[in-house]
Amino acid sequence: MADTSLGTPAQLRDPNYTPPLAKAIPLGIQHVLAMFVSNVTVAIIIAGAAGFGFGSDQGALGFPDMTYMIQMSMLFAGAATLIQTIGAGPVGSRLPIVQGTSFAFIPIMIPLVAGKGVEAMGIIACGVLAGGLFHAVLGTVIGRIRFALPPLITGLVVLMIGLALVRVGIQYSAGGVPAMGTEAYGNWSSWSLALVVIFVTLGMKFFARGIWSVAAVLIGLIAGYLVAVATGQVSFAPVQTAAWVQVPAPLPFGFEFSVAAIVGFCLMAFVSAIETVGDVSGITKAGAGREATDTEVAGATYADGIGSFIAGAFGALPNTSFSQNVGLIAMTGVMSRHVATIGAVFLIVCGLIPKIGAVVASVPIEVLGGGVVVMFGMVCAAGINMLSDVIWNRRNMVIFAVALSVGLGLQLEPGALQHVPETLRVLLVTGLLPATVIALVLNLILPHELPAEATEEVAGGHSGHGRGLRQED
């Protein structure tokens, strides 16, 4: 039953409706809590891969750069969300889509910066700018190619993003890349912090209600952080020295032209656009009980690209729509885009205060590991949920099997591509790109099975769960 204090059922399904501010403001902050940790995690992962921001040598160079990245993650997530919710001309879906730093680009970014320090971030800037422009251009055609992006494709893409990231969660829980190869890696001290986060998160998610359940991951991280503080594993010195106000600087890490970065980010922008199509469809179905229009899908894609380009111009990372906020809309039943706008304003305010970023950066990597184990697993689960809408006849099973086998196989055994040119190897070892391309091509060229054949499979029990009456992808 709808909460009548928020409005009538018809109003709650209307993106242009604003609930009473006493309700709208907490709902907007709830959107921020649902995505906050995921949003800043990518900056921390890339800083760690590049070799700055973690460990005992967080000096004048490393720590401020990491803090800046965290601040820009918040600031430009808020700015990109405003582009989505308010819109300008064809840009923006004008739906309650919350933007945040994209996990999808991590498999591309890590090989580009691994162990190269702050200087490598100029290569990332090149890729983000090029990928953002390409992503925006995709908005001109995305409506016409939606037919090629059924749940079989979008679900596979989201699942592969999760599978590409779960290894990072385990590495962080065991002590992080800097500890690998040492006695400290995987010791009980590291795992105990990660397990505190995981158990508290699960407890809050399943035994708490309301905002306490929605913000379960954040509460789990706070619990792990408090344990780390109590055991002397946190230094507050950087928080004390951090400034109160941070103004974004254009290209703070410089700019370095890289073909590998341009190609990789452009291709991953296409993968991200597929994810956004799924998120827009999920929001309109869950919140308004209808299919998304081509105008909404195109507007969301434009906003993704423009938001990423602006972020890249100031040293931040690519933005995309956040799937966990789609689930939040389904749970609250509030479709108002103005609620998401309130959350965006809150993100922008946080992004301008470096002390917030300093606190986030002081979180031990093992605590963060416990959080991302849960978050990356939920990305996999979201992909599986999308795949539940697929009719699992023999055609779709073969497409999924081949795409997943090749993509996941290359991801698990990158050495098999040692003779491939470096630029191509960086793209293939992610697993995401080959899986996506294979699934798209096979879905377009393989003939659909005859209805009679599909019916026989349903009768034989191969379709599972009674989905034989759904329209085939």
N, C-alpha and C positions, 0 to 999 in steps of 0.2 A: 504494500500500500504506500502511496506517495506521501511524503511529509507535507502536510497542507501549509505549514509555516513557511515553506520555500516557494509555494505557488501551486497552481492547478497542474494536473498531469499534462495538459496541452502546453502550458507555459514552460514546464521543465524540459519538454522536447524541443523547444524553440531556441536556437543558438543566439538570437538577439535579445532574449529575455534576461533581465538582471534580478536575481533574488534580493531580498532585503539585505542591506550592507552588513548587518549584524550576523547574517548567515554567509554572505558572499565572501567576506574577508577571511574567515576561518577556512572556508572551502578552497579559496585561492592559496592560502598558506599550506593547506594539506596537499595540493598539487606539487608545491615546491618540496615538501618533505618526502613525497613519494619518489622524486627523481634526484634529490640533492646529491646523495652519495654517488649514484651512477654518473652524474654529470661531472663531478670533479675527479673521479677515479681515473679517467682516461689520461688527464694531464699528469697525474702521479705516475701512472704506468709508463708513459713515454719519457718522462724525466728520469725515471729509474733505468729504463733501457738505454738511454743516452749516457747515463753515468753521472748525473748530477742530481742533488736534492735528497739523497739518502746517505746514511752512514754517519761516521763521526766527523767527516770533513765538509760539513755543511757551512762553508765559510762565506765570505763576502760575495763570491761569484755564484756558487751553487744554490744556496737557499733563496736569495731574492728572486732568481730566475724561476724557480719552482713556484714560489708564492705568486709571482706575476701570472704564470700560466693558470693557476687555480683561480685567481681573481678574474681573469679574462673568460674562463669557462663559465663562471656565474654571470658575468656582465653580458656576454654575447648570447648566452642561452636565453636570458631575459629579453634582449633586443630582438632575437630571431622569433621568439614567441609573440612579441608585439606585432611583428611583420605578419605572422600567421593569423592572429586573432582580429587585428584591426584592418589590415590589408590596405592596398593602394592600387586601384585599377585592377588588372588581372592578377596581381601578386597577392598571395595570401588566400587561404581557404575560408577565412572568416568562420572557423570552427574552433572548438576548445582544444586545439592541438598544442601541447607543450613541447618546445624544442629543447634539445640538450646535446652535449658533445657525443658524437657517434662512436659506438664500439666497433662498427663495421670496418673502420679504417685502421684499426690497431694492427692487424696482420700485415698491412702494407707499410705502416710507419715504423714498426720495430726494426725490420732489416735495414731501413734507410738511416736510422740513428744509432744502432746498437754500438755502444762503447765509444761513440765519437764526440761526446760532450755537447756543450751548449752550441758550438759552432755548427753542428748538424741540423739545428733547428731552422737554418736558412733554407735547407732543402725541403723541409716540411712546409715552410711558407710558400714556396714555389708550387708544391703539389696542391695545397689547400686553395690557393687562388685559382689555379687552372681547373681543379675539380669543381669549385664553386660555380665558375662560369659555365662549365659544361653541364652541371646539374640544372642550372637555371634554363639553359637552352632546351633541356629535356622536357621542360614544361610545355613547350610548343607542340610536342608530339605525344606526350604520355597518354592523353585521352584517347588517341587513335590506336594505341597499341595495348590498351587494357585487356583486349581479348586474349593476348598472349601471356597474360599474367594471372592465371587461375590460382586457387589455393595450393595446388601442387607445386607451383613455382615459388610463390611468396612464402609458404610454409617451409619449403626446403631451404630458402635463403636465410630465414630467421634461425632455423635449426643449425645451419652451418656456421652462422655467426657465433652462436653459443658454443658449439663444439670447438671452434677455433680459439676460444677464450678460456675454457675450463682449465687448461694447463697452467695459465697465468695465476688462477686462484690458488692452485695447489702450491706453486712455487712461492707465492707470497706468504702463504700460511706456514711454510717450512722455513722462512727466513729471508726470502727474496734472492734475486740473482747475485747480488754482492756476496752472499754467504755460501753460494754453491761451491762445492769442492773443499769446504772447510768442515771442521767438527761441529761448528755452530749450526750448520744446515740440517734442518729436520729434528733438532733436539726438542726435549719436552717443553722447555721454556717457550719456544716458538709456537708449538702446536697448542699449548694450553691457552694462549691468548686467542688463537683462531677459534678454538672450540668454545670458549666463553661466548664469543660473538654468535656462533652458529646456534648454540643451545638457547641463548636469550632471545635471538631472533625467532626461532621456532616457537618458544613459549609465548612470546607476545603475539605472534601471528595467529596461533590457534586457541589461546586461552584469554586473550584480551579482546576488547571491543572498540569500535569507533576509531579515533585518531591513533590510539595506542596500537591497534592492529595494523592500520595502514602504514604507520611509520616504524614497523617492526625492525627493519634492517638498520635504520638510523639509531634506534634505541639499543639494538645489539652492539653496534659500533661504540656507542657511548659507554656501555657496560664494559666492553673490552678495553676501552681507553682508560676508564677509571681503575681497572685492575693494573694496567700498565703503569699508571701514575703511582699507585700504591706500592708497586714493586720497583720503583725507581728507574723505569725504562723510558721516561719522557723528559725532555728538556724544554723548559719554558723560556729560555733565553731569547730565541728568535721571535717569540710572540711579543716580548717586552720591547724589542728593538724595532719591530715592524711599525710602519707609518699608519696613520688613521685614514688617510685618503690616497687613493691610487688613480691617476689619470692615465688612460690607455695611450701607448706610444705607437706610432706607425712603424711597422716592420722592426720591432725591437731586437730581433735576432738576425737581422739582415735578410738577404735574398740570394739564393744560389740556384742557378738554372740546373735542372736535372730531368733528363728524358724519362728515366725510370719513375720518378715522382709524378711527372705529368701524366704519363700513360696509366700508372697504377691508380692515381686518385680519380682520373676520369672514368676508368672502368668501375672502380668501387662506387663512384657517384651513381652509376646506373644501378648497381646492387642496392644502394641506399634508397634510390627512387622506388624500386620495387617494394622495399620495406614500407615506405611511406604510403604507397597505394593500399597496402594491407591495413595500415593504421587508420587511414581516412575511412576506408570501408568499415572497419571495426567500430569507429566512433559513430558513424551515422546509423549503423545497424543497432548498436547497443543503446545509443542515446535517443535516437529519433525513430527507430523502427523502419528505416528506408535505406535504399542504396545510395551511395555517394554519386553526385553528378560529375560529369567530365570537367565542368568549370571548377568544382571544389578540388578535384584531384590535380588539375593543372595548376591552380593557385597554390596548393600546398607544395608542389614540386618547385615552382618559381621561388617560393619563400625559402625552401630548403637551400637552394643554390645561392640566392642572394645573401641569406644569413651566413652561410659558410664563407662566401667571398669576403664579406665585411669582417668576419671573425679573423680570417687569415691575414687581412691587411693590418691587424693589430696584434699578431702573434698568438692567436688562439687556434683551436683545432676545429675540424668540420662539425657542423650541426645537422641534426636530423630529428624527426618526430620520435617521441619516447613512447614505447609500447605500454609500459607500466601505467602511464596516465590514461591510456585507452581503457584499461581494466578498471581504473579508478572511476571513470565516468559510468561504466556499466554498474559499478557497485553503488554509487551515490544516486544515479538516475538524473543528474543535473547536467544538461547539455549546454548551458550558458557559456558563450565564448568570453563574456566579460569576467567570469570567475577566473578563467585562465589568464586574462589580462592583469588582474590583481596579483596573481602569482608572479607574473613577469616583472611587474614593478618591484616586488620584493626581491627578486633575483638581482635586478639591476642595482638596487641599494646595497645588497651584500657584496656585489662585484666591485664596488667603489671603496670598500673598507678592507685594506690589506691585513689587518689583525685577524679577520675571519679566515683568510687564506693561510695565515701563519699557524693558526690553531689546527686547521685541517692538515697542513704539512707536518705538524708535530706528531700526528698519529703514527704509531709504529707500523711497519709494513705487515707484520703478522696479524695485527688487528684488522687492517684493511683486507688482508687475505681471507679472513673468516667471512667478511661481508661480501666479497666478490665471488666466493664459492657459491653462496646462495644466489646472488644476482645473475651470474652467468648460467647457473643451472636453470633459473627462471626464464632466461632467454631461450634456452633449449626447449623448455616446457611450453613457452608461447608458440614456438614453431610447430611443435607436435599438436598443439591445440588447433592451429590453422589447418594442419594436415587432416584433422578429424572430419573436415568437410569434403574430403576427396573420396570418390568412388574407387575402391581398391580393386579394380579389375586388372587383368593381366597386363594391359598396355601401360597403365599408370604405375604398376608395381615395377615393371622393367625400367621405365624412365627414372623412377626414384632410385632403384637399385644401382643402376649404372652411374648416375650422377653422384650419389652418395659414396659409392665405392672409390671412384676416381678421385673425387675431391678430398675425402677423408684420408684415403691412402697416400696421396701426395703430401698432405699435411703431416702425417705421421712418419713418413719416410722421405724427407727432403733430399737426402743424399742420392736418391734415384735420378735426380735432375742435375747432377754435378757437371754434365757436359753441355747443358743448355746455357745459352748466353745469359749474362747476369740479369739484364732488365726483364727478360721473359721468365727467368727463374723466380725472381721476386714476386711476380704476379701469380705464378702457378703454385708455389708452395703454400700460399694462403689457403688453398683448397676451395675457397669461396668462389673465385672467378671460374675455375674449370667446372665446378659443380653447377653453377648458374648457367653458363653457356651451354653445357651438355643438356641440361633439363629444358632450356628454352628451345634449342634446335630440335631435340627429339619430340617435344610436345607439338612442334609445328609441322614436322615432316612425317611422323608415324601416323598411319591411318587409325581412325577410331574404330573400335570393335563394334560389330553389329549388336543391336539391342538384344537379339535372341541369345547371342553368346554371353553377353553380360548377365542376362537372366539366368542362364545355366550356371554361371559362377555363383550367383546369389543362392540358387537352390543347393549348390554344392558346398556352401558355407565359406567360400573364399572371399566374399566381399566384407563380411563381418559387420556386426552391430546393426543390421537392418538398413544399410544405406543404399540399397539397390534402387530406390525410387528417386534419389536425388539426381539432378541434372549432371551429366558427365562434364568433367573439366575440358 
